[in-house]
């Protein structure tokens, strides 16, 4: 597999989205445990997870497996992504984005990935990549008020995942609310050729 470096969060999102939609399956070992990189019998990489696609094989080692990416401690997987993409200035938001994309890979059936990414792309087209959380009066909330659930794109991804899983969202004050999700879901179904 070839490796293309990314330089910002938006490129990282697009790289992960395109990779997962093309791969169409989780990168997991024989026990079903998700892996950053999965090798075939010839020791060639043939599957990568959401974060794994952001790690150059030169910066990969087996010690990364079974370690979730951690923004707070800037652990092994986080550092491997940074070393693999030296022009990408990783921020806390970058780490949250990677974690949320990893959760899509690990926790969501791969058959649902096209729907999730179509809906996220719709949010991107409508709101731009720099989404912030607003209160009911459309005033941007201070960071401390929404720290528990992430900011920007991580919130969009969480809202869409939650909506597809439970049928509603619970974080008030975002533009990606229940009504928006329902409309986006129907549009995604039409674009993907799914039954409505």
C-alpha positions as CSV (number, residue, x, y, z in Angstrom):
1,X,0.0,0.0,0.0
2,X,1.3,3.5,-0.8
3,X,1.3,6.2,1.8
4,X,0.3,9.8,1.2
5,X,1.0,12.4,3.9
6,X,-1.6,14.8,5.0
7,X,-1.1,18.4,6.1
8,X,-4.3,19.3,8.0
9,X,-7.5,17.9,9.6
10,X,-9.6,18.3,6.5
11,X,-7.1,16.2,4.4
12,X,-7.0,13.7,7.2
13,X,-10.8,13.3,7.2
14,X,-10.8,13.0,3.4
15,X,-8.0,10.4,3.4
16,X,-9.7,8.3,6.1
17,X,-13.1,8.6,4.4
18,X,-11.8,7.6,1.0
19,X,-9.8,4.7,2.4
20,X,-12.6,3.2,4.5
21,X,-15.1,3.5,1.6
22,X,-12.7,1.8,-0.7
23,X,-11.6,-0.9,1.7
24,X,-15.2,-1.7,2.8
25,X,-14.2,-3.7,5.8
26,X,-12.6,-3.4,9.2
27,X,-8.9,-4.0,9.7
28,X,-9.1,-6.7,12.4
29,X,-7.1,-9.7,13.4
30,X,-8.4,-13.3,13.4
31,X,-10.1,-12.7,16.8
32,X,-12.0,-9.7,15.5
33,X,-9.9,-7.2,17.3
34,X,-9.4,-4.0,15.4
35,X,-5.8,-3.3,14.2
36,X,-4.0,-0.3,12.8
37,X,-2.4,-2.4,10.1
38,X,-3.2,-6.0,9.1
39,X,-0.6,-8.0,7.3
40,X,-1.2,-10.9,4.9
41,X,0.8,-14.2,4.9
42,X,3.5,-12.5,2.8
43,X,3.9,-9.8,5.5
44,X,2.4,-7.2,3.2
45,X,-0.2,-4.7,4.6
46,X,-3.6,-5.3,3.1
47,X,-5.9,-3.6,5.6
48,X,-5.6,-0.4,7.6
49,X,-8.0,1.1,10.1
50,X,-9.0,4.8,10.2
51,X,-5.9,5.9,12.1
52,X,-3.7,3.2,10.5
53,X,-4.1,4.8,7.1
54,X,-2.5,8.0,8.6
55,X,0.6,6.0,9.8
56,X,3.4,5.3,7.4
57,X,4.7,1.7,7.7
58,X,8.1,3.2,8.5
59,X,6.6,4.5,11.8
60,X,4.5,1.4,12.6
61,X,5.5,-1.2,15.1
62,X,3.4,-4.0,16.7
63,X,3.6,-2.2,20.0
64,X,1.0,0.2,18.7
65,X,-1.7,-2.5,18.5
66,X,-4.1,-2.7,21.4
67,X,-3.4,0.9,22.3
68,X,-6.1,3.4,21.5
69,X,-5.1,6.8,20.2
70,X,-4.9,9.2,23.2
71,X,-4.8,12.9,22.7
72,X,-4.1,13.8,26.3
73,X,-1.0,11.6,26.7
74,X,0.1,11.9,23.0
75,X,0.8,8.2,23.1
76,X,2.4,5.9,20.6
77,X,-0.3,5.9,17.9
78,X,-0.7,9.7,18.2
79,X,3.1,10.1,17.8
80,X,3.2,7.6,14.9
81,X,0.6,9.7,13.0
82,X,2.6,12.9,13.7
83,X,5.9,11.4,12.6
84,X,4.2,10.0,9.5
85,X,2.8,13.5,8.6
86,X,5.4,16.0,9.6
87,X,3.7,19.0,8.0
88,X,0.4,18.4,9.8
89,X,0.4,20.4,13.0
90,X,-1.6,18.1,15.3
91,X,-3.9,19.8,17.7
92,X,-6.3,18.5,20.3
93,X,-9.1,18.8,17.7
94,X,-6.9,16.7,15.3
95,X,-6.7,14.0,18.0
96,X,-10.4,14.1,18.7
97,X,-11.1,13.8,14.9
98,X,-8.9,10.8,14.6
99,X,-10.5,9.2,17.7
100,X,-14.0,9.7,16.3
101,X,-13.0,8.4,12.9
102,X,-11.5,5.4,14.6
103,X,-14.7,4.8,16.5
104,X,-16.6,4.7,13.1
105,X,-14.1,2.0,12.0
106,X,-14.2,0.0,15.2
107,X,-17.8,0.4,16.3
108,X,-20.0,0.9,13.2
109,X,-20.8,-1.9,10.7
110,X,-18.9,-1.2,7.5
111,X,-22.2,-1.4,5.6
112,X,-23.2,1.9,7.3
113,X,-20.0,3.7,6.5
114,X,-21.2,5.2,3.2
115,X,-24.3,6.6,5.0
116,X,-22.2,8.2,7.8
117,X,-19.7,9.7,5.4
118,X,-22.4,11.0,3.0
119,X,-24.1,12.7,5.9
120,X,-20.8,14.2,7.2
121,X,-20.0,15.4,3.7
122,X,-23.4,17.1,3.6
123,X,-22.6,18.9,6.8
124,X,-19.2,19.9,5.4
125,X,-20.9,21.2,2.2
126,X,-23.5,23.1,4.2
127,X,-21.4,24.5,7.1
128,X,-17.8,24.3,6.0
129,X,-15.1,22.5,7.8
130,X,-14.8,24.9,10.8
131,X,-18.0,24.0,12.5
132,X,-18.5,25.4,16.0
133,X,-21.2,24.6,18.5
134,X,-23.9,27.3,19.0
135,X,-26.5,27.8,21.7
136,X,-30.2,28.3,20.9
137,X,-29.5,32.0,20.0
138,X,-26.8,31.0,17.5
139,X,-24.0,32.3,19.8
140,X,-20.8,30.3,19.8
141,X,-20.4,28.6,23.1
142,X,-17.1,28.9,25.0
143,X,-14.9,25.8,24.9
144,X,-15.5,24.8,28.5
145,X,-19.3,24.5,27.8
146,X,-18.8,21.8,25.2
147,X,-15.5,20.2,26.1
148,X,-17.2,17.0,27.2
149,X,-18.4,16.1,23.7
150,X,-15.6,17.6,21.6
151,X,-15.9,20.5,19.2
152,X,-16.4,21.1,15.6
153,X,-16.2,18.0,13.4
154,X,-16.0,15.6,16.2
155,X,-19.4,16.8,17.4
156,X,-20.8,16.5,13.9
157,X,-19.5,12.9,13.6
158,X,-20.8,12.0,17.1
159,X,-24.3,13.5,16.4
160,X,-24.6,11.6,13.1
161,X,-23.4,8.3,14.6
162,X,-25.8,8.7,17.5
163,X,-28.7,9.6,15.2
164,X,-28.1,6.6,13.0
165,X,-27.8,4.3,16.0
166,X,-30.6,5.6,18.3
167,X,-32.8,7.8,16.0
168,X,-32.0,11.0,17.8
169,X,-29.2,13.3,19.0
170,X,-28.8,14.6,22.5
171,X,-26.5,17.6,22.3
172,X,-28.7,20.7,21.9
173,X,-27.3,23.8,20.3
174,X,-25.7,22.3,17.2
175,X,-26.8,22.8,13.7
176,X,-26.7,19.1,13.2
177,X,-29.9,18.3,15.1
178,X,-32.6,15.7,14.7
179,X,-34.3,17.5,11.9
180,X,-31.1,18.1,10.0
181,X,-30.1,14.4,10.5
182,X,-33.4,13.1,9.1
183,X,-33.2,15.3,6.0
184,X,-29.5,14.3,5.5
185,X,-30.3,10.7,6.0
186,X,-33.0,10.8,3.3
187,X,-30.7,12.7,0.9
188,X,-27.9,10.1,1.6
189,X,-30.3,7.2,0.9
190,X,-31.2,8.8,-2.4
191,X,-27.6,9.5,-3.4
192,X,-26.5,6.0,-2.4
193,X,-29.4,4.4,-4.2
194,X,-30.9,2.9,-1.0
195,X,-34.6,2.3,-0.4
196,X,-36.4,5.2,1.3
